[in-house]
Amino acid sequence: MSHQHKQMILNFFLNNTGVHEMGWKHPEAQPERVSDLSHYIELVQIAEAAKFHAVFLADNLSLGPLVATNGLSTGFEPVTLLAALAAVTSRIGLIATVSSTYTEPFNTARLFASLDHLSGGRAGWNVVTSANSLSTQLNFQQEESITHEVYYNRAEEFVQLAKKFWDSWEDDALVLDREKGIYADHDKIHTFDHHGPYYDAKGPLNLPRSPQGYPVLVQAGASETGKNFAARTAEVVYTMQPAWETAQAFYRDIKSRVEKFGRNPDELKIIPGICPVIGETEEEAKEKAAKIHKLLDVRVGVKRISLAIDYDLSAFPLDEPVPDLSGIPNQKTYSKLIQTIARNEQLTIRQLVHRVASGNGHLTFVGTPVQIADELEAWFLKAADGFAIRPQLLPGGLADFAKWVVPELQRRGLFHKEYTGRTLRENLGLQRPVNSFIKQFSG
């Protein structure tokens, strides 16, 4: 697929002190501000001034066992924070992660319709099914284990039902005729009788249709089931790709699946996560990376990976190659990714710990602004529609990217200098969805 006449999408992956799991220890980090709204206002305004398309907020639904050392364990509820940030921004998109497993379609539809109205059409929903962890299940009074297939089947029905809620008001249903005393046209507000395998609902939503119709739908599944779900449903796919070859194969795979499901491949944007470390010189960039490198307690890193892949690596020597992980029963996608990274890059356990700590498996680019731009351009030409920029340290890593890399990308004609529209859909080049009830009645 050619990228001629297209420009790069840049999303900013927002968290508290950066994506390095020990970044909070860095002298330039500001962990004391992680519960301070002004910290996030500063970050999102840097990203908006640099013309990032969107800010992306992940989520955890349980604290996890490593909070004593890992500053990434805590964080605000995403929609709440992004609603606050909507008031101090005007163009940048606001993408929140909400799990389809631990809420209901009506609640989610209402949350995102509210965020879309409050932001003037800048909302995006990162649809996740959530990890099947006991701690998360117990937080929501659920003790049963659910299969991977059921998670995604339920998520697909969840999204389709949310769309019915968003469409339940036609665009011109709100009349506001003071003389006649007509607030809304009842005939343009629709109920529906949804009876599916997992949900029953009638509607309508108690909020008029939002500026975008419904939020931009984002997904990050990497399993076969997840990729099919994304190809049928998503408009943006956020992906973890450890190398150029896997990124290119993933890009072609997803785009071909989109076509098989009868969609235009341009209707789905693929954005790998990238963790840049930037210096004015290559030597300075490497020194920055080395300083971050020293923050990590390797023993904690081994424990973190062991928990993530459900296999204890602590019994193996740190400076010998990572053992063969192919025999792990019921391997998750993340376990397979870790195995691929270790094998392809021929890493020892110590090296793998540092590799994962710096970006959770995402690729790290270390270099000058020109070198970073070179890497992004090479990926963009054949393996991506844009990138989720994941600075290892905040706010400095974001400020460096905005100051040095964005102008270089703009100079090359790869990234816009101004927002092209008011809504996130317009800025991503995505169509506003036609109301399904209009389709039904006109058909």
C-alpha positions as CSV (number, residue, x, y, z in Angstrom):
1,M,0.0,0.0,0.0
2,S,1.4,3.4,-1.0
3,H,1.8,6.2,1.4
4,Q,2.0,8.8,-1.3
5,H,0.2,12.0,-0.4
6,K,-0.4,10.7,3.2
7,Q,1.0,12.1,6.3
8,M,2.1,10.4,9.5
9,I,-0.3,10.1,12.5
10,L,1.3,10.8,15.9
11,N,-0.3,9.9,19.1
12,F,1.2,10.6,22.5
13,F,1.0,7.7,25.0
14,L,0.2,9.5,28.3
15,N,1.1,8.1,31.7
16,N,2.6,9.5,34.9
17,T,6.4,9.6,34.6
18,G,7.1,7.9,31.3
19,V,7.0,4.3,30.1
20,H,10.3,3.1,31.7
21,E,9.2,1.0,34.7
22,M,11.8,2.7,37.0
23,G,11.6,6.1,35.3
24,W,10.1,7.6,38.5
25,K,13.5,7.3,40.1
26,H,15.2,9.6,37.5
27,P,16.2,13.0,38.9
28,E,14.3,14.7,36.0
29,A,11.1,12.8,36.7
30,Q,8.3,14.3,38.8
31,P,6.6,11.3,40.6
32,E,5.3,13.7,43.3
33,R,2.9,15.2,40.6
34,V,1.2,11.9,39.4
35,S,-2.0,12.9,41.2
36,D,-1.7,16.6,40.2
37,L,-4.0,17.7,37.3
38,S,-1.5,20.4,36.4
39,H,1.1,17.8,35.5
40,Y,-1.2,16.2,32.8
41,I,-2.3,19.7,31.6
42,E,1.3,20.5,30.9
43,L,1.9,17.3,29.0
44,V,-1.2,17.4,26.8
45,Q,-0.6,21.1,26.0
46,I,3.0,20.2,24.9
47,A,1.5,17.5,22.6
48,E,-1.2,19.8,21.2
49,A,1.3,22.6,20.5
50,A,3.3,20.0,18.5
51,K,0.1,19.1,16.6
52,F,-0.1,15.5,17.8
53,H,-3.3,13.9,16.6
54,A,-4.3,12.5,19.9
55,V,-3.3,11.6,23.5
56,F,-3.7,8.0,24.4
57,L,-4.4,6.9,27.9
58,A,-4.1,3.2,29.0
59,D,-5.6,1.7,32.1
60,N,-5.2,-0.9,34.8
61,L,-8.1,-2.3,36.8
62,S,-6.0,-3.8,39.6
63,L,-2.9,-2.6,41.4
64,G,-0.7,-5.6,40.8
65,P,2.0,-7.0,43.0
66,L,4.9,-4.7,42.2
67,V,3.6,-1.3,43.4
68,A,6.5,-1.1,46.0
69,T,8.9,-0.5,43.2
70,N,7.0,0.2,40.0
71,G,5.6,3.6,39.5
72,L,3.5,2.5,36.5
73,S,1.0,0.6,38.8
74,T,-1.1,3.7,39.6
75,G,-3.1,6.1,37.5
76,F,-6.3,8.1,37.1
77,E,-9.5,6.6,35.6
78,P,-9.0,7.5,31.9
79,V,-12.3,9.2,30.9
80,T,-12.3,11.3,34.0
81,L,-8.9,12.7,33.3
82,L,-9.5,13.2,29.6
83,A,-12.7,15.1,30.4
84,A,-10.7,17.5,32.5
85,L,-8.1,17.8,29.8
86,A,-10.8,18.6,27.2
87,A,-11.4,21.9,29.0
88,V,-7.8,23.1,28.5
89,T,-7.3,21.9,24.9
90,S,-9.1,22.5,21.6
91,R,-7.8,20.2,18.8
92,I,-5.9,17.2,20.1
93,G,-7.9,13.9,20.3
94,L,-8.6,12.2,23.6
95,I,-8.4,8.4,23.5
96,A,-9.4,6.6,26.7
97,T,-9.1,2.9,27.5
98,V,-12.3,1.3,28.8
99,S,-12.7,-2.5,29.2
100,S,-15.7,-4.3,27.6
101,T,-15.4,-7.0,30.3
102,Y,-15.8,-4.8,33.4
103,T,-18.6,-2.4,32.5
104,E,-21.8,-2.3,30.5
105,P,-22.6,-1.0,27.0
106,F,-24.9,1.7,28.1
107,N,-22.4,3.1,30.6
108,T,-19.6,3.1,28.1
109,A,-21.8,4.6,25.3
110,R,-22.9,7.4,27.7
111,L,-19.3,8.0,28.9
112,F,-17.9,8.5,25.4
113,A,-20.9,10.4,24.1
114,S,-20.4,12.8,27.0
115,L,-16.6,13.1,26.3
116,D,-17.3,13.7,22.6
117,H,-19.8,16.5,23.4
118,L,-17.5,18.1,26.1
119,S,-14.5,18.0,23.8
120,G,-16.3,19.2,20.6
121,G,-15.8,15.8,18.8
122,R,-12.4,14.6,19.9
123,A,-13.1,11.4,21.8
124,G,-11.6,7.9,21.0
125,W,-12.3,4.6,22.7
126,N,-9.5,2.1,23.1
127,V,-11.6,-1.2,23.3
128,V,-9.9,-3.7,25.5
129,T,-11.1,-7.0,27.0
130,S,-8.6,-6.8,29.9
131,A,-6.2,-9.4,31.2
132,N,-7.8,-12.4,32.9
133,S,-6.2,-11.8,36.3
134,L,-7.7,-12.9,39.5
135,S,-7.1,-9.6,41.2
136,T,-9.1,-7.8,38.5
137,Q,-11.9,-10.3,38.6
138,L,-12.2,-10.0,42.4
139,N,-12.3,-6.2,42.1
140,F,-15.5,-6.6,40.1
141,Q,-16.9,-9.6,42.1
142,Q,-16.2,-12.0,39.3
143,E,-14.4,-15.2,40.1
144,E,-15.1,-17.3,37.0
145,S,-12.5,-17.7,34.3
146,I,-13.5,-16.8,30.8
147,T,-12.0,-18.1,27.7
148,H,-10.1,-15.8,25.3
149,E,-12.7,-16.5,22.6
150,V,-15.6,-15.5,24.8
151,Y,-13.9,-12.3,25.8
152,Y,-13.7,-11.2,22.2
153,N,-17.2,-12.5,21.2
154,R,-18.6,-10.5,24.1
155,A,-16.5,-7.5,23.1
156,E,-17.8,-7.6,19.6
157,E,-21.5,-7.6,20.7
158,F,-20.6,-4.9,23.3
159,V,-19.3,-2.5,20.6
160,Q,-22.3,-3.2,18.3
161,L,-24.7,-2.5,21.1
162,A,-22.8,0.7,22.0
163,K,-23.2,1.9,18.4
164,K,-27.0,1.3,18.7
165,F,-27.0,3.6,21.7
166,W,-25.0,6.3,19.9
167,D,-27.3,6.1,16.9
168,S,-30.5,6.1,18.9
169,W,-30.7,9.9,18.4
170,E,-30.7,11.0,14.8
171,D,-28.5,14.1,14.2
172,D,-31.5,16.4,13.8
173,A,-33.6,14.9,16.6
174,L,-33.0,17.9,18.9
175,V,-35.5,20.5,17.7
176,L,-35.5,23.2,20.4
177,D,-38.5,25.0,19.0
178,R,-39.5,27.4,21.8
179,E,-42.6,28.7,20.1
180,K,-44.1,25.3,19.6
181,G,-42.7,23.9,22.8
182,I,-41.0,21.0,21.1
183,Y,-37.6,20.1,22.6
184,A,-37.0,17.0,20.5
185,D,-38.6,15.0,17.6
186,H,-39.7,11.8,19.3
187,D,-39.9,10.1,15.9
188,K,-36.1,10.6,15.5
189,I,-35.2,9.0,18.8
190,H,-35.2,5.3,18.5
191,T,-35.6,2.4,20.8
192,F,-34.3,-1.0,19.8
193,D,-34.8,-4.5,21.0
194,H,-31.4,-6.0,21.3
195,H,-31.3,-9.6,22.5
196,G,-27.9,-11.2,22.1
197,P,-25.8,-14.0,23.6
198,Y,-24.4,-11.6,26.3
199,Y,-26.6,-8.5,26.4
200,D,-30.2,-7.4,26.4
201,A,-31.0,-3.7,26.0
202,K,-33.7,-1.4,24.5
203,G,-32.3,2.2,24.5
204,P,-32.3,5.0,23.7
205,L,-29.3,6.8,25.1
206,N,-30.3,9.8,27.3
207,L,-28.0,12.1,25.3
208,P,-28.2,13.5,21.7
209,R,-25.9,12.1,19.1
210,S,-22.4,13.5,19.6
211,P,-20.3,15.5,17.1
212,Q,-18.5,12.5,15.7
213,G,-21.5,10.2,15.7
214,Y,-19.5,7.9,17.8
215,P,-15.9,8.0,19.1
216,V,-13.0,6.8,17.0
217,L,-12.6,3.0,17.8
218,V,-9.2,1.9,18.8
219,Q,-8.0,-1.7,19.4
220,A,-4.8,-3.4,20.3
221,G,-5.4,-7.2,20.0
222,A,-2.5,-9.2,18.6
223,S,-3.9,-12.8,18.8
224,E,-5.7,-14.2,15.8
225,T,-9.1,-13.5,17.4
226,G,-8.0,-10.0,18.3
227,K,-6.7,-9.2,14.9
228,N,-10.0,-10.4,13.3
229,F,-11.9,-8.3,15.8
230,A,-9.8,-5.2,14.9
231,A,-10.2,-5.8,11.2
232,R,-14.0,-5.9,11.6
233,T,-14.5,-3.2,14.1
234,A,-11.5,-0.9,14.7
235,E,-10.5,2.3,13.0
236,V,-7.1,2.6,14.7
237,V,-4.9,-0.4,15.7
238,Y,-2.3,0.3,18.4
239,T,0.4,-2.4,18.2
240,M,3.6,-3.6,19.9
241,Q,6.2,-4.5,17.2
242,P,9.7,-5.3,18.3
243,A,11.3,-5.2,14.8
244,W,10.9,-3.9,11.3
245,E,10.2,-7.3,9.8
246,T,7.4,-8.1,12.3
247,A,5.9,-4.7,11.9
248,Q,5.7,-5.0,8.1
249,A,4.2,-8.5,8.3
250,F,1.6,-7.3,10.8
251,Y,0.7,-4.3,8.7
252,R,0.1,-6.4,5.6
253,D,-1.8,-9.0,7.6
254,I,-4.2,-6.5,9.2
255,K,-4.8,-4.5,6.0
256,S,-5.6,-7.8,4.1
257,R,-8.1,-8.8,6.8
258,V,-9.8,-5.5,6.6
259,E,-10.4,-6.1,2.9
260,K,-11.7,-9.6,3.5
261,F,-14.3,-8.1,5.8
262,G,-15.5,-5.8,3.1
263,R,-13.9,-2.6,4.4
264,N,-11.5,-0.1,2.8
265,P,-8.0,-0.6,4.2
266,D,-7.7,3.2,4.5
267,E,-10.5,3.0,7.1
268,L,-8.1,1.5,9.6
269,K,-4.9,3.1,10.7
270,I,-2.0,1.1,12.2
271,I,0.2,2.8,14.7
272,P,3.1,0.9,16.4
273,G,4.4,2.1,19.7
274,I,7.9,3.6,19.6
275,C,10.0,4.6,22.7
276,P,12.5,7.4,21.6
277,V,15.5,8.6,23.5
278,I,16.7,11.8,21.9
279,G,20.0,13.7,22.1
280,E,21.4,16.6,20.1
281,T,24.2,14.3,19.3
282,E,24.3,10.5,19.1
283,E,26.7,10.4,22.1
284,E,24.3,12.5,24.2
285,A,21.4,10.2,23.3
286,K,23.4,7.1,24.3
287,E,24.4,8.8,27.6
288,K,20.7,9.5,28.3
289,A,19.8,5.9,27.6
290,A,22.6,4.6,29.8
291,K,21.5,6.9,32.7
292,I,17.9,5.5,32.4
293,H,19.4,2.0,32.1
294,K,21.1,2.2,35.5
295,L,17.8,2.9,37.3
296,L,16.6,-0.7,37.0
297,D,16.8,-3.3,39.7
298,V,17.3,-6.4,37.6
299,R,15.8,-8.7,40.2
300,V,12.6,-6.7,40.1
301,G,12.7,-6.8,36.3
302,V,13.0,-10.6,36.3
303,K,10.0,-10.8,38.7
304,R,7.9,-8.6,36.5
305,I,8.6,-10.6,33.3
306,S,8.0,-13.9,35.2
307,L,4.6,-12.6,36.3
308,A,3.7,-11.4,32.8
309,I,4.6,-14.7,31.1
310,D,3.5,-16.9,34.0
311,Y,6.9,-18.6,34.1
312,D,9.6,-18.2,36.7
313,L,12.9,-17.0,35.2
314,S,14.6,-16.3,38.6
315,A,16.2,-19.8,38.7
316,F,18.2,-19.1,35.6
317,P,21.6,-17.3,35.4
318,L,21.2,-13.6,34.5
319,D,24.0,-13.6,32.0
320,E,23.1,-16.7,30.0
321,P,20.7,-16.8,27.1
322,V,16.9,-16.7,27.9
323,P,15.7,-20.3,28.1
324,D,13.4,-21.8,25.5
325,L,9.9,-20.5,26.5
326,S,8.0,-22.4,23.8
327,G,6.9,-25.1,26.3
328,I,4.9,-22.7,28.5
329,P,1.3,-23.9,28.6
330,N,-1.5,-21.7,27.4
331,Q,0.9,-19.0,26.1
332,K,-0.5,-15.5,25.9
333,T,0.4,-13.2,23.0
334,Y,2.7,-11.3,25.3
335,S,4.6,-14.4,26.2
336,K,5.1,-15.2,22.5
337,L,6.3,-11.6,21.9
338,I,8.9,-11.9,24.7
339,Q,10.1,-15.2,23.3
340,T,10.4,-13.7,19.8
341,I,12.4,-10.7,21.2
342,A,14.7,-12.9,23.2
343,R,15.3,-15.3,20.3
344,N,15.7,-12.8,17.4
345,E,17.9,-10.5,19.4
346,Q,19.8,-13.3,21.1
347,L,19.4,-11.8,24.6
348,T,20.5,-12.9,28.0
349,I,18.0,-12.7,30.8
350,R,19.7,-9.5,32.0
351,Q,19.5,-7.9,28.6
352,L,15.9,-9.0,28.2
353,V,15.0,-7.3,31.5
354,H,16.5,-4.0,30.3
355,R,14.9,-4.4,26.9
356,V,11.4,-4.9,28.4
357,A,11.8,-2.2,31.1
358,S,12.6,0.5,28.5
359,G,9.3,0.1,26.7
360,N,7.5,-3.1,27.7
361,G,8.5,-4.8,24.4
362,H,8.1,-1.8,22.1
363,L,11.1,-0.8,20.0
364,T,13.4,1.9,21.5
365,F,15.1,4.3,19.1
366,V,18.1,6.1,20.6
367,G,19.7,8.9,18.5
368,T,19.6,12.4,17.2
369,P,16.4,14.0,15.9
370,V,17.5,13.2,12.3
371,Q,18.3,9.6,13.2
372,I,14.9,9.2,14.9
373,A,13.1,10.8,12.0
374,D,15.0,8.4,9.6
375,E,13.7,5.4,11.5
376,L,10.2,6.7,11.7
377,E,10.2,7.5,8.0
378,A,11.4,4.0,7.1
379,W,8.7,2.4,9.1
380,F,6.0,4.8,7.8
381,L,6.8,4.0,4.2
382,K,5.9,0.3,4.4
383,A,4.9,-0.7,7.9
384,A,2.8,1.9,9.6
385,D,0.3,4.7,9.2
386,G,1.8,6.5,12.2
387,F,3.1,6.0,15.7
388,A,2.2,6.0,19.4
389,I,5.1,8.0,20.9
390,R,6.0,6.5,24.3
391,P,8.7,8.7,26.0
392,Q,10.7,6.8,28.6
393,L,10.7,9.9,30.8
394,L,8.1,12.7,31.2
395,P,7.9,15.5,30.7
396,G,11.4,15.8,29.2
397,G,11.1,13.0,26.7
398,L,7.9,14.5,25.2
399,A,9.4,18.0,25.2
400,D,12.5,16.7,23.3
401,F,10.4,15.0,20.7
402,A,8.2,18.0,20.2
403,K,11.2,20.4,20.0
404,W,13.5,18.3,17.8
405,V,11.8,15.5,16.0
406,V,8.4,17.0,15.0
407,P,10.1,19.9,13.1
408,E,12.3,17.4,11.3
409,L,9.3,15.3,10.2
410,Q,7.5,18.5,9.1
411,R,10.5,19.6,7.1
412,R,10.4,16.3,5.2
413,G,6.7,16.7,4.5
414,L,5.8,13.7,6.6
415,F,3.8,15.4,9.3
416,H,1.2,18.2,9.3
417,K,1.9,21.7,10.5
418,E,-1.7,22.4,11.4
419,Y,-4.7,20.4,12.3
420,T,-6.9,19.9,9.3
421,G,-10.2,19.7,11.2
422,R,-12.0,20.2,14.5
423,T,-12.7,16.6,15.3
424,L,-10.4,13.6,15.8
425,R,-12.1,11.8,12.8
426,E,-11.4,14.7,10.5
427,N,-7.7,14.9,11.6
428,L,-7.3,11.2,11.2
429,G,-9.0,11.2,7.8
430,L,-11.9,9.0,9.0
431,Q,-15.5,9.3,7.8
432,R,-18.2,10.3,10.2
433,P,-20.4,7.2,10.5
434,V,-23.9,7.3,9.0
435,N,-26.6,6.7,11.6
436,S,-27.7,3.1,11.3
437,F,-31.4,4.0,11.8
438,I,-31.2,6.3,8.8
439,K,-29.7,3.4,6.8
440,Q,-32.4,1.1,8.0
441,F,-35.3,3.4,7.1
442,S,-33.8,4.6,3.8
443,G,-33.1,1.0,2.8
